[in-house]
Amino acid sequence: MSTVGVLALQGDVREHLVALAETGVLARPVRRPEELDEVDGLVLPGGESTTIARLLHTFDLLEPLRTRIKDGMPAYGSCAGLVLLADRVLDGRPDQQQVGGLDVVVRRNAFGRQVDSFEAELPFEGLEEGPVRAVFIRAPWVESAGDGVEVLARAPESDDLGPAAGRIVAVRQGNVLATSFHPELTGDGRVHRLFTDMVRAAAG
Ligand SMILES: NC(=O)CC[C@H](N)C(=O)O
């Protein structure tokens, strides 16, 4: 059975552990480098990306995590997790250290300037059985994505969203998956299943 970790330094860790376990993998929290060594994939949860980045450094996890992702370990970042996985961040702290791995530019708290939180039904590339109910909470959007990045979902083209309309909110680049929104909060397991399928495929 595959073991999938949730980075458990800050944020909504428990909700991801539950959503992962429902896909049939062994789900466990990761706080130490030895725990990172034992997982086949890792979720970076929502929370506060500046706090998580600082704790990654304090807990000696930043370099090992970068290395594992570079070596092909599947990683899934939701909201703050997307911010951490992006190679570049706009509106982050000037000294913020990125995990990186995803060739995108992300704008932090981007939707927050329009609407602090909102929900929407979004068509999601590769997921059957209809749109995903997406919950956005002070969410980032992907400002631009490199050629190797697949766009999986966009914000609705709604006038209410102003400049946020149509923005990229879900992406995949090889072993790295990320969403601006929080599928762990809706009970719809399809995004977590997509990720654990990536983990099983990588494990062979
Ligand atoms: N719900 C969230 O994860 C919010 C993300 C947060 N605004 C950040 O930039 O870290």
The ligand as a Tripos MOL2 file, in Angstrom:
@<TRIPOS>MOLECULE
LIG
   10     9     1     0     0
SMALL
NO_CHARGES

@<TRIPOS>ATOM
      1 N1         -6.2420   29.1580    2.5740 N.am      1 LIG1
      2 C1         -4.9720   29.3590    2.3890 C.2       1 LIG1
      3 O1         -4.1510   28.4430    2.3500 O.2       1 LIG1
      4 C2         -4.5420   30.8010    2.3300 C.3       1 LIG1
      5 C3         -3.1580   30.9940    1.7680 C.3       1 LIG1
      6 C4         -2.5310   32.2280    2.3570 C.3       1 LIG1
      7 N2         -3.1980   33.4190    1.9490 N.3       1 LIG1
      8 C5         -1.0470   32.2630    1.9750 C.2       1 LIG1
      9 O2         -0.6400   32.9860    1.1230 O.co2     1 LIG1
     10 O3         -0.3210   31.5230    2.5260 O.co2     1 LIG1
@<TRIPOS>BOND
     1     1     2 1
     2     2     3 2
     3     2     4 1
     4     4     5 1
     5     5     6 1
     6     6     7 1
     7     6     8 1
     8     8     9 2
     9     8    10 1
@<TRIPOS>SUBSTRUCTURE
     1 LIG1         1 GROUP 0 **** ****
